Amino acid sequence: MKPAFVSKKGEFLDRIVDEEEEVRLLARDESMEVVKYEVREGADFTLDSAADWQDFEFVYLLEGRLRHLEEGSKSATMVLEEGDYIARRGVPRSSYFRAETDVVFLYASPKPSFHLIRAELKDLLELIEDVERREGRKGHSKRLERMAYEVGKRMGLSGKKLFDLSYAAFFHDLGKAKVPRQLLRKEGGLSDREWKTMKKHPIWGKELLEKNELLSRTGSIVKQTHERLDGKGYPEGLSDEEITLEAKIIAVVEAYDAMTEGRPYHLALSEEEAVEDLWRNTGSQFDEKVVEVFVKVLEESSSEEEEVIGGWQEDDLDRLRQREYLLELGEDILSQADLDELLGQIAQAIINSTTFNRAIISLYDKAVDPKDSGQSEAKVEKFSSAGLSQKAREKLELLQETDLEVNLEKFKEKFRISKSYYLPHEEKPASVRGRGQVKSELDPEGMEDWHPNDNLYIPLYKGQRIMGQISVDDPEDGKAPTTGRLRPLEGFANLAALAVDKARRALELDRQKRRAEAKRRKLEALHRLTQELSEASTEEEVCQIALETAQSLLEYKFCFFSILKEDQLVPLCTRPDEFSERAGCFELGEGLVERSFQRGETVWGDLEELADGSQFPEDWGSFISVAVGEMGTIQIIAEEEDGFDKEDVVMAELMAEHLKEELQRIRLEKELRDQAVKDPLTELFNRRYFNEIIEGEAERCRRYGHSLGFLMIDINHFKRVNDDYSHLTGDSVLKQMARLVERNVRGADKVVRYGGDEFLVVMPETGEGLGEVKERLERAIQKWNEESQLLAFPLTLAMGHARLRPDRDRDVEEVLGRADRRMYQDKKQKKGE
């Protein structure tokens, strides 16, 4: 299957064909177009002067012969053949060429140019030429396009927005094609009626442009180019935020060009006077930031002393390397999605296509403003290099493992040369000399004017901020950098920055997809947890299910659930089991428990940052402590520091909420069951429960040949307690007697409140031991009488017992009757005493 970034011979994005040439758009990115031209023999073509086209242009001749013609006479100066190429930027004069044979060449430029030659735009271009001719402003549209593009580029507009800005600036006066000719050339002011007509031209321009799909957004910008920040512009009276940045830029450059050009109704102003007027109207008519950037563009263009003609490098070897980079590596770099591979390619491309023998690329974890000073909060996130020795690579690898801060001292204005920063060793700030420097191994004697301790940084820009840097050194020729020599490297850095940002965004998108997938899995686990918890029947079962789910959600080292018992949080269950001894008890009021459980906060982080971290073993790194309602807490532990993030905390809280609801359910169900089978006053089994289980107990005894004992108990003189004291006192006595009986029978025995003050003890597999139980109870009531201050008279227990013998007795009621009769005999006897 063919990869998306590979195209086969004959494939293209778009094509234009006419009698003299065929033009194919092969590739386009936000900041680059690659076009293939097939020009017929005898046809001429022109590369514009700097006044009309300042950006970089590259032409590589694939087939045929192309003759360069001298300006004016257009006589032949030289012939270009297959393999020759042209690299231009800022050439002051136009360059003219004629095809001596059929010619095929590649054309590459960062500015959009393909659509300017489309047939459907020719009508619009003819209209603009007619407007300029009628106004006597030849070249006005191209000047505005060039100036607006430079301002937009410095203000960080994306490639798409620069594309729209370029066309909007070029076609900003298109609507004047509908304005009567006499109005365009009229000397003096316009009448109200004439001015009303003139104000319509931005709307007409939009209507003409939006018919072309390519220029639909361009038309919207054109419509706003005569609006003002104070709302006094036209055609809609928009203000400040309602006006696009592109329209604000065009408004400034249009005003400057009109003032310095001269018109029928005013004399041309000097550059200084025009700039003064722009500043004077800043805030009301013009955007201050746009004016500031535009003035800087003017200053740079007027102070530019170095003219770049020809290729990127000065000698043939460097030009060959440059050509290889453009034709072989350009598309690879832009299509490379793996960030590490991309950085390696960029570093290698630099040492292959420049005179520098070493290159180090540093990416920051956040973009920085070069206008800031000193140490920034940004850190170096990643390094890549080419041309380094083994020793230097090892040092770089060590640096990669540290939190190396980005020092902004290197980006001081005094070190700037073109768009780069050159730090001669004798001027280098002390803060830049230390950590993070990979020392050159060159001998200073072999250098011309470059010192081994010099530094040259080419920023990787993202808008107006720097997201990384390319550091180069050890030049073969030993020369210090110049503006002209740096431009190709800076152009390459712009391409590299675009590719890096693209790869980073792809990486972040992949991370987001992985996070989304992990989140989906976690939500599914939470859903399963809800179902599994709803099927659990005990608190221990609920907790084990929750802890197992937590392990898949949070990938912890150790986790335990502590439940509240009296004044302590006591571990109820742990996972994994081998760490159970490490889950200690916590007293209420102690540090983390006080915060997490008693205040209901979720506490998480690294244990070394926890003031009361002594509650945990030293080899634990990070934790989450979540309250489970008023029942207890979940403690989740990771060995490493920074083991949990905010999303983990949210998952832990959701899990704790599910756990709380299910524990409440189980406790409520137990309470309801207890209410059905237990006496609410004494908390003993009630008569209903006894009636439900007795036949089953009896049948079990018959099946296995065991006896079943019954002990009937009545409290003597209980009526006197209610009469002499109160029913509240009577209730207290009943509860105390219930506890007394429970403490003196076996755990397997069941104590039932049989009537008002009567108790029945059901005793499976009990033989002669019934008598021993009676004796224990007699001693227990005697001790209670001695210790209790509740009554002024002693209480006694009337007791009668009977056994169901499987070989004789078939009727439980009959056995109970025997026990009851014996109890009343005991009652009479004790009353008589």
N, C-alpha and C positions, 0 to 999 in steps of 0.2 A: 504494500500500500504506500502510495507517495505521500511523504510528509507535507503538511500545509505550507511550510516555508520553502519548499522546492517548486520551481516552475520549469516546465519543459519548453524546448525550442518552439517558437511560434505562439506561446501564450503571452497575454498582456492584459492590463487592466482596462485600457481604453485606446482608441486609435483615431487619428485624423488623416484623411487622404485628400490630396488635391493634385493638380497637374505637375507641380514641381517637386513635391515631397510627400513622404509618408512618415507620420510621427506616431510612435507607440509609447504609451505610459507603462513602464515595466514595474515600477515599485514606488510606493509612497509611504512615508511616515509623517508624523506631526511636524518634523523639521527637515525633511529631505524628499526630493523627487529625483527619480532616475528615468530618463527618457531616451529612447532609441530613435535616431533620425536616419532616414534613407532619402538622400537629396539627389535629384537628377543632374546629369552633366550640364554645365553651363549656368546652373542656378546660383544666385548670390544669397548670402545671409550675413547678419550683423550681430556682434556682441556689443551691448550698449556701454556708454561711458559711465563713469562713477556718478555723474549727475542724475542718471536715470536708473542705475542698477549698482548698488554698492556691495551686495553680498557676494560670497564666493561662488565661482562657476568653474566646473571642470568638464573638459571635452576630450574624449579619447577616440582617436581615429582607428576604426576597425578595418575598413576597406577603402580603397581608392586614393586619389590625390586631391588635396585641398590647397589652394593658393591663397596666401595672406596678401592683401592689397594695401598699398600705401594710401592713407587718408588724403582726400582732395583729388589727386590724379588717379587714384585707384590703380596705379601700376603695380606689377608684381614685385614683392619684396623677398618672399621665400616660399618654398613648397613643403607642405606637410604630407607625410606618407604613413602607411599602416604602422601602428605602434607609437607614433608621435602623439603628444597630448598638449593641451592648453590648460593652465590653471590661473585664473584671474580673480583679483579682488581690488576694488578701488582704483582701477585703471582710469586715468583722467579722460582719455579719448576713446571713442568708439573704435572697434576693430572690425575690418571688413574681409570677407572670404568669398572665394568663388570655387565651385566644384569643377575641376578639370576633367574628372571622370564621374561616373556614378559613385557616390560616396555614402558610407555607413559610419555613423559615429554615435558614441554614448555621451549624453549630457546629464550632469548631476549638479543640483543646486539646492540650498536650504529654503529658498523662497518658491512659492507656487508659481509656475509659469505655463504649465501645459494647457490649462483652460483659457489662457489669454489668446491662444491661437485657434480655438475652436470656431467653427463656422457660425454657430448660433450667437457668438459674441461679437462677430464682425460688425453687425448693424449697430450695436451699442458703442463699439469703439469709433465707428464713423460719426455717431451722434456727438460723442465727447470731442472729437477733433473739430466738428462743426461749431460746437459751443465755444471752444477755445479760440477758434478763428474769428468768430463774431465778437468776442470780448477782447480780442487782441492779447490773449494770454497763453501763447504757445508754450507747451511743456509744463503748464501749471499742474495738471492732474498727476503727471509722473513725479513732479517734485513733492507734491503732497503725499503720494503713495510712499515715496522713499522716506520722508521725514516721519510720517505717522508710524511706519513699520519700525524704525529705529527706536522711537519713544515706546511703542507697545512692547517691543522686545525687552527693553530695560525695565519695564514695569511688570514683567513676569507673565505676560499673556501666553496662553497655550498656543501650540501650533495651529489648531483650528481657529482660535480667535485672531491670531495674526493673519491667517488667510482671509478671514472676513474683514478685518481691519484694512488690509491692503486693498482689496477690491472696493470697499466702501470709500476709502480716501480717493481712489482713482476715479470712481464714478459719482463722487459727492455732488457734482454740479450737473448730473445727467438730466435732471428735471428742467433745467434752463433751456433745453431743446424746444420746450413748448412755450417759452417766454418770448414775446415779440422782440425782433432784432433791435428795434429802436430803444427799447428799455435797457438792453444790455450795454449799449454804447452811449447812453444818454449822459451828458455832462450836467452836473448840478443835481439837486434833489428830485425825488420822485413825488408825484402827487399821491394823495390818499388812495385814489383808485388804482394808480399804477403800482403803488406799494402793496396793495391788497393782492394784486396779480402776482407780484414777485414772491410774496410769502408762500405761494402755492407750490413753488418749484421743489421743495423737499418731498411733498406728497406725490407729485408727478414722478420724481425720481424713484421713489419706492414702488409706485405702480409699474414702471417700466422694468425694474429689476426683479420684482417678485414673480414675473412671468417665467423667469429662468430658475429652475430648481436649485441650481448651484448657488444662486445669488439671493435666495429668499431671505436669509438672515441679514445679508448685506443691505437689502432694501430697508429693513427696520432701522438699521444704524443710520443710513443716509437721511431718513426722515427726521432724526433727532439732532443733526449736526448744527442746526441754527437755534437750538434751545439754549437757555442760560440757567446758571445755578440759582439765580434769584427769581426764576419763573417768568421773566419778562421777554423770553424768546418766542420763537414761532416754529411750527404751526400750532402746537397744542399748549404752550405755556407750561411745559414740564419744569420741575426744579430738582436740583441736587440728586438725591437718591433715585429719582425716577429716570434719570438719564444714564445710558450705558457708558462705561469707561471708554469704549471705542469712539463713541460720538464726542465725548469730552476731548479726547486726543485730537480728533479731526478739527474740532472748533478752534483749538489753539494753533495748530500748524496752518490752517486756512487763514486765520487772522494775521499771522506773522507774514505769510507769503504775500497776502494782499497789501500789507503795509509797506513791505520792502520792494515790491514789484512796480508800484506806480500804476495809476488807473486814469481814465479820462477826467475823473472828478477829484483827484488829489495827487500830489507829488509823492514820489517814493521817499520813505523814511530810511534812515540809517539803521543798521542792525541794533545799535545801542538804543536808539529811540523806540524802535519796535518792541524790544525786550522791556523797556521801561513801561510802555503802554500795556503790555501783557501783565506785568506785576501790578500796575495801577488798577487793573480790572479783575484781579484775582479775588475770588470770594463772591463776586457778584456775577460776572460773566464767565470767568474761566476757573477751572479746578486748580488749586494751588500746587498739588503734587504733580499734576501733569505739566504745569508751567516749569516747575523746578527741574523735572527730568528733561524737558525739551531744551531748556537753557543749557543744561549740562551737555546735551547732544551737540548743540551749536558750538560750545566751547571746545569740545573734543575735536570736532571736524575742522575748526579753524586753526587749532594748535597742532594738528597732525603734520608732522614733518617727513614721515617716512612713507614712501610710495612702494606698494608691493606689486611688482610686475613679474609674471612668470609663475614658476612652480612654488611649492611649499618650502623647499630646501635649496641651498645654493650650489651644491655639487651634484654630479650625475648619480653617485651612489645613493645619496639621500633621496633624490627624485625617483629613482627606481624603487626604493623601499616604500616611498609614499604611494606610488602607483599600485604596487602590490597590495598595500593596505586598502586603498579605495576600492579596487576592483575585486579583491578576494576576501577581505575581512569585514568590509562595511556591512554587508547584508548578514554575515554570520553573527556579528556582534549584536545587531539589532534584533535578530531572531533567537538569540541565546536566552533560554529561560533559567538555566542553572546559574545562580549568582556566583558561586565559587569558580565555576568554569569560565564565566564571563570575565571576572576580574583577572584571572590568569591570562585570558586572551588579550585583554586590554594592555596589561603590563608587557606581555611579549611583543605586541604590536608596536608599542612605543620604542622599545630598544631595537626593533627591526627596521623602523621607518624614520628614526631620528639619529642624531650623533650621540645621544646619551646611552651609556652602557648599563645603567642601573635604573630601575623604576620600582617604586613602592606605592601601592594604592591603599589608602586608609579610608574606611567608611565610618561615619559617625552614627551613633544611635539616635540622634536627632539633629535636624538642620540648625545651623548657627547663623547669626547676623554678623558679617565681617566688620560692621561698624562698632560692635561691642568691643570692649578691651579686657585684657587679662584672661583669667581662667574661666571657662564657661562650665555650665552644668552638663554639657554633652561629653560623652566618652567614646573612645575608638571602639567600634563594635567588631570590625573585621579588617584583617590585613591580607594583601596579596603582593607578590613581588616577581621580578624577573631580573636576571643578571647578577644576583647576589652570590657571594661566596658561601660555603657551608657554614662558616663561623657567623656570618651576618644573618643567614637564615635561621640559625639556632637562636640568636638573640631576638629576632622578630617573633619566633614561636613563643619565647618566654614572655615577650611583651603582650602577645595575644591573650595570655592567661591572666593578665592584670587589668585593673580598671584604670586605663590610661586616659586622663582627662585631655580634652581638646584645648590647647593654648592658643588664644586669639591674638597674642602679641605678634605672631608671624604675619597677620593680615592688616597690619598698620598701613596707613596710606603711604607713608614714606618708603615702604618696600615695594609698592605696586609698580609693575612695569607691564603695560598693556592691561590684560585681565589677570595676570599672574603676579606672584610675589617672590622677589629675589632678595635673599638675605646674605650679603657678603659677610665673611667670617668675622671681620673686624667690627661690624656694626650689629652683629647678632645679639639680641637681648639675652641676658644670663638665663632667664626662665626657659628659653628655647634650646639651650645647649645641652641640657642634662638628659633626663629620662625620655625615652622615645626616639633618640637619635641613633641611627645605624651608621657608625663612622666609616668614612671612605678609606680604602686601603691604597689609594694612589699616592705617588710621590709628588709633592708640590713642585719639584724642579721640572717635571715634565709638562707642566701646565703653562698656558700663555697668560690669560688674565682670570682664569677660574682657579679657585683654591679648593683643595679637597674638603675643607670644612664649610664651604659655601652651601647654601640651601636654596632650592628653587621649587616653589609650590604652585601647581596649576589647580585651581579649585574646580570641584564638580558642583556646578550650580543647579539649584532647584528654585526657579524664580529668582528672587533677590537674595536668597539664603544659600549657604554652602552645606552640602550634605556629605562631603568627603573631599579628599585631595589626592592629587598625583604628585609624588615627590620624585624628581629625577636628578641624577648627578653623574659624575665621571664622564664628561663629554670627550669624545675621541680627539677633537681638535683643540681641547683645552680653552675654549673661548667662553666668555661670559655671555649670557643671553641678551638679545636685542629684541625690540618690538617686532621687527619683520620676521625674525627667526622663530618667535614664539607663536605667531598667529596660526600656523598650521597645527601646532600642538594644542593650542587653545580650541581650535575648531574641532580637533579630534576629541578633546576633553568634553566639549558640548555634546558630541555624539555619544561618548562614553557615559556621560551623566544621564542622557535620555535612556540608554540601554540599561543602565544600573537601576534607574527609577522604575523602568518597565519590569525588570526582573524582580525587583523588590515587591512591586505591587502584585506580581504573579505569585511570589512566595507568600505574601500576606493573604492573598485570596485562597491559596492552598491551605494555609494555616486555618483560615476562617472555615473552610470546608471541613477540615479535620476536626476543628472544635465543634462545628455544627453536628458532625456525625457522632462525636463523643457525647455531645449533649443529648442527641436523639437516643443513643444507647442508654444513657443514664435515666432519661425520662421513661424509657421502656422498663428499665430495672425498677424504677419507682412504682410504675403501674403494676408490675408483677408483685412487688412488695405489698401493695395495697391488697391484692387478691389473696396472697399467701397469709398475710396477717389476719385477714377476716376469717380464715379457716382455723386459726390457732385457738386452743382452748385453755392454755395456762400462761401465766406471766413468763415463766422460764422459756416456753416455746416461742412466744412473741419476741422476746429479746434475742434469742438465738437466730431467728429468721432475720431480724433487723440488722444484727451484726454481720451476718453473712452477706446481705445485700450491700451494706456499707463497704465491705471489702472490694466488691466489684465496682462500686461507685467511686471510691476515694483511694483505692490501692494503698491502704495504710499498713503499718508494721504491726500495730497492736491496737486493740479497741476493747473497752469494757463499759458495761452499763451498771451504774450504782443506784440503788434504791434507798429511799429515806426510811430509816428505822430509828425511832426515838430521836436522838440528837446526833445521829451519824448518817453519812452516806456510805452504804455497805455494798460491795460488788455483788451483783446478782448473777451475771454471766460475763464471760470473757472470750475473746477470739484473737489469736489461736490459743488453745488450751494450755500449751507449754509455758505461756507467759502469765498464767493466772496468779502466780505468787507475787507478781509485780503490781497487781491492782490493789492498792492499799485502801484503807478506810480514811474518810475525811471528816473531821469534826465541823459542825456548823459554826459559822463565824470566821473560819480560816480563809485567808486570801482568796484563792481562785474559786473555792466553793461559795464564798460569800458573794462574789461578783457574778459567777455563772449561774448558781442555783437560786440563791436567796433574792438577788436582784433581777434574775431572769435574763441576763445579758448573754450573748454568745461571745466567748473570748477565744482569740486565735492568734497565732504568730509563732515566733521562735522562742524557745524556752529560755534562752540566755537573756532575752529582753523582758521576761516575766519576773517581777519583783519577788514573787513567792515560788519561783521555779524549783526550790528545794523539795517541794512535794513530789517531784518526779525524779526518776533516775537520771544520772548525768549524761548517759549515752543517748538520750532521746533528743531529737533536734527541734521538731516543731509539733504543734498540737492544735486541736479544736476542742473546746469544751462547750457543750450545748445543753441547756436545761430541757428536761422532758416534763413540761408543766410543773406541778408541785410534787411530782413523784420521785424524781431523781435526775441524773445527768448522764450524758454519753461523753466519754473521753476518747478522742481519736488521736493516735500518735504516729508520727513519721520519724524515721531515723535521721534524715537529712534536714538541714535548714531550708526555709522557704518551700516546705513540702506541700503546702496548701495555698490556694488562691481564693479570691472572693467567690468564684463559682462553686468551689468545693464547699465553702461555708454555707452557701444557699442550699446546696444539696443536703448537707448535714442537717440544716434547720428543717427542711421539708421532711426528711426521714424521721427526725425527732417528733415532728407534728403528727405524722402517721402513727408512730409508736405510742405517743400519748393517747391518741384517740382509741387505739386498740386496747391499751392497758385499762383505760376507763371502761371500755366495753366489757372486758373480762371481769373487772371488779364489780361492775353493775350486775352482770349475769350471776356472779357468785352471791352477791347480796340478795338478788331476787330468789335464787335457789334456797339460800338460808332462810329467807322470810317464809318460804313455802314449807320447809321441813323443821324449822327451829322455833322455839318459844322466844318471843322478842324480849321478855324480861330476864330470863335466866340464861338465854343463848344455848339451852339444852335442846336436844331433839324433842319435837312435839308428838302428841298422840297420833296425829295423822301419819307422820313418818313411820312410827312404830307399826301401825296397821298395814302400811305398804310393804315393809321389809320382813315382818315376823314369819309369814308363811314360807318365804324363801330361806330364811335362816333355819327354820324347823326342818324343811325338806333337805337342806344340806346336811344337817345332823343325822337324819335318818339314812341318807345315802352313804355316808361314811362311817356310820356307827358311833358318832360322838354324842355326848350329852350337851344340853343347852340349859344353862342356869338362869333363873330369874330371882332378883332380889327386890322386894317391895319395901319402900321406906316411907314413913309418915312422920311429920314433926309433931311431937306431943306438945300440948298447950299453945299451939300456934294461934288459936282464936283469941287467947288472952293477950297475945302480942298486939293484935289489931285493936282489941277493945281498950287496953290500958295505955297504949302508945298512939299509934296511928297506922293507917294503911301504908304510908310511906316507909315507916319503920318495918312493917311487915314485908314490904317488897325488898328492903335491904337484907332482911334475914333470909328470905328465899334465895336471893342471889348468892349470899355467903354460903348457905347450905349446899347450893348447887356446885360451887367451886370446891367445897369440902368433900363432897361425894366424888367428883371427878378426880381429885388428887389421890384418892385412896382406892381407886380401881385400876385395872390394867388399861393400856392404850387401846387394845382391841375391843374392850368392853364399850357398850353404848349406853349412855345415861339419858333417860327420857323423863320429861316432866309429864307425869301420868294424869295428874289432877291438880286441884288447887295447891295443897302443900304436900302432895305425894310424888315420889320419884320411883322410877323403875329402872333397874340396871339389868341389861341383857348381856349375858356372859357366855359366849361360845366356848365349847371344850372345857368346861369347868366342872370338876367333880367335888371332892371333899373340900376344895378351896373356898367354897361359899361361906363356910364357918369362919375361916380366917379373915375374909373381907368384913364380916359382921364385927369381929373383934377389933379390927383396925378402925372401923367407923365409930365404935363405942369409945375408943381411946381418943379419936380425933374430936368428937363432940364434947368430951369431958375437958380436953385442952382448950377448946374454943370458949367454953363457959368460964374457964379460969382467966383467959386473956381478954375476953371481950368486955367492953364497958357499955355495951349497947342496952342490955336488959338488967333488971334488978333480980331476976329469978333465972334458974338454969333451964336449959332446954334439953330434951332427950329425944332419941329417935326410936320409933317403933319399927321393927324390921321383921319380915317374914320371907323365907326363901323356899324355892321348889325347883326340881330338875325335870326337864323333859327327857325321858329315857326312850331311845329309838326303838327298843324291842318291846316296849309296853304301851307308851303313851302315843295316842294318835291325835288327841285334841289339845291344842295350845290353850284354849279357854279354860279347860279343866285344870291344866298345870298352873295357870295364872290364878285361878280360884284358890288352889291350895296355898299359894304364896300369900294371897290376900288374907285368907283366914288365919294363917299363922301370924301375919303382921298385926291383926286385931287382937289376937291372944296376947301378943307381946305388949300391945298398947294397954290392955286391961291390967296386965301384971304390973307394968311400970306405974300406972295410975294408983294401983292399990298400995304400992310401996310408999 
